[in-house]
Amino acid sequence: MSTWAPLDEPWVMEWNPETEYWEIQTERRATDAPTKGYEVACVATEECARLFMEARELRAEVERQGETIARLQKDRADLTLALREERARTEQQSARIEQLRAELERARANSEAMQREIDGMRAAFPIDLDG
């Protein structure tokens, strides 16, 4: 009689009134088990059986949490990529804004230079428009 029952295998547990043991039966592939069919693990008390069932439930919970963690990690990776892309766009926009500011400053300087030139011409060649 086997004394093991892997938690990741399908299994059933039944009370055997003849032996007064809880029998935990797991389906095993013929290559994994010493004999074909079912391996049987006998548990002496209901407490042991309850603990075995709790362990299986905990394993299922761990698997669910693992799936949640994997999903959250993917979401994090997606958000990290989106953040990088947004930062790159922001940097491009900032560079464009600086470029436009520089062009505006050059245009102002040119406009001021033209205005000084015009003012100088007006001073040098006064025109009487009323005359």
C-alpha positions as CSV (number, residue, x, y, z in Angstrom):
1,M,0.0,0.0,0.0
2,S,1.4,3.4,-1.0
3,T,1.7,6.2,1.6
4,W,1.8,9.1,-0.8
5,A,-0.8,11.0,-2.8
6,P,0.5,13.9,-4.8
7,L,-1.7,17.0,-4.4
8,D,-1.5,17.9,-8.1
9,E,-3.2,14.7,-9.3
10,P,-6.9,14.2,-9.5
11,W,-8.0,12.3,-6.4
12,V,-10.9,11.1,-4.3
13,M,-11.1,10.3,-0.7
14,E,-13.6,7.8,0.8
15,W,-14.1,6.3,4.2
16,N,-13.5,2.6,4.3
17,P,-15.5,1.1,7.1
18,E,-13.7,-2.2,6.9
19,T,-10.3,-0.7,7.5
20,E,-11.6,2.3,9.4
21,Y,-9.2,4.5,7.3
22,W,-9.8,7.3,4.9
23,E,-8.6,6.1,1.6
24,I,-7.3,8.7,-0.8
25,Q,-7.1,7.4,-4.3
26,T,-5.2,9.3,-7.0
27,E,-5.2,8.4,-10.7
28,R,-1.6,7.9,-11.8
29,R,-0.1,7.2,-15.2
30,A,1.3,3.7,-15.6
31,T,4.8,5.1,-16.1
32,D,4.6,7.1,-12.8
33,A,3.2,4.4,-10.5
34,P,4.6,1.1,-9.5
35,T,1.3,-0.5,-10.6
36,K,-1.4,0.5,-13.1
37,G,-4.6,2.1,-12.0
38,Y,-5.0,3.7,-8.6
39,E,-2.6,4.3,-5.9
40,V,-4.2,4.3,-2.5
41,A,-3.0,6.3,0.5
42,C,-4.6,5.5,3.8
43,V,-5.0,8.2,6.4
44,A,-5.5,7.0,10.0
45,T,-7.7,9.9,11.2
46,E,-10.3,12.3,9.9
47,E,-8.0,15.1,11.0
48,C,-5.3,13.8,8.6
49,A,-7.9,13.6,5.9
50,R,-9.1,17.1,6.6
51,L,-5.5,18.4,6.5
52,F,-4.9,16.7,3.2
53,M,-8.0,18.3,1.8
54,E,-6.9,21.7,3.1
55,A,-3.5,21.2,1.6
56,R,-5.2,20.6,-1.8
57,E,-7.4,23.7,-1.4
58,L,-4.3,25.7,-0.5
59,R,-2.5,24.5,-3.6
60,A,-5.4,25.5,-5.7
61,E,-5.4,28.9,-4.1
62,V,-1.6,29.2,-4.7
63,E,-2.2,28.4,-8.4
64,R,-5.0,31.0,-8.6
65,Q,-2.7,33.6,-7.0
66,G,0.1,32.6,-9.4
67,E,-2.2,33.3,-12.3
68,T,-3.2,36.6,-10.7
69,I,0.5,37.5,-10.2
70,A,1.3,36.5,-13.8
71,R,-1.6,38.7,-15.0
72,L,-0.4,41.6,-12.8
73,Q,3.1,41.2,-14.1
74,K,1.9,41.4,-17.7
75,D,-0.2,44.5,-16.8
76,R,2.8,46.0,-15.2
77,A,5.0,45.3,-18.3
78,D,2.3,46.8,-20.5
79,L,2.0,49.9,-18.3
80,T,5.8,50.3,-18.2
81,L,6.0,50.1,-22.0
82,A,3.1,52.7,-22.3
83,L,4.9,54.9,-19.8
84,R,8.2,54.7,-21.8
85,E,6.3,55.6,-24.9
86,E,4.5,58.5,-23.2
87,R,7.8,59.8,-21.9
88,A,9.4,59.6,-25.4
89,R,6.4,61.5,-26.8
90,T,6.7,64.1,-24.0
91,E,10.4,64.5,-24.6
92,Q,9.7,65.0,-28.4
93,Q,7.1,67.5,-27.6
94,S,9.4,69.3,-25.2
95,A,12.1,69.4,-27.8
96,R,9.6,70.8,-30.4
97,I,8.5,73.5,-27.9
98,E,12.1,74.5,-27.3
99,Q,12.6,74.6,-31.1
100,L,9.5,76.8,-31.5
101,R,10.6,79.1,-28.7
102,A,14.0,79.6,-30.3
103,E,12.3,80.3,-33.7
104,L,10.0,82.8,-32.0
105,E,13.0,84.5,-30.3
106,R,14.8,84.8,-33.6
107,A,11.6,86.2,-35.3
108,R,11.3,88.8,-32.4
109,A,14.9,89.7,-32.8
110,N,14.5,90.1,-36.6
111,S,11.3,92.1,-36.1
112,E,13.0,94.4,-33.6
113,A,16.0,94.8,-36.0
114,M,13.6,95.6,-38.9
115,Q,11.7,98.1,-36.7
116,R,15.0,99.9,-35.8
117,E,16.0,100.0,-39.4
118,I,12.6,101.4,-40.4
119,D,12.8,104.0,-37.5
120,G,16.3,104.9,-38.7
121,M,15.1,105.4,-42.3
122,R,12.2,107.5,-41.1
123,A,14.6,109.7,-39.1
124,A,17.0,110.0,-42.1
125,F,14.2,110.6,-44.7
126,P,11.3,112.3,-43.1
127,I,8.2,112.2,-45.2
128,D,5.4,114.6,-44.8
129,L,2.3,112.7,-45.6
130,D,0.0,115.7,-44.9
131,G,1.8,117.9,-47.4
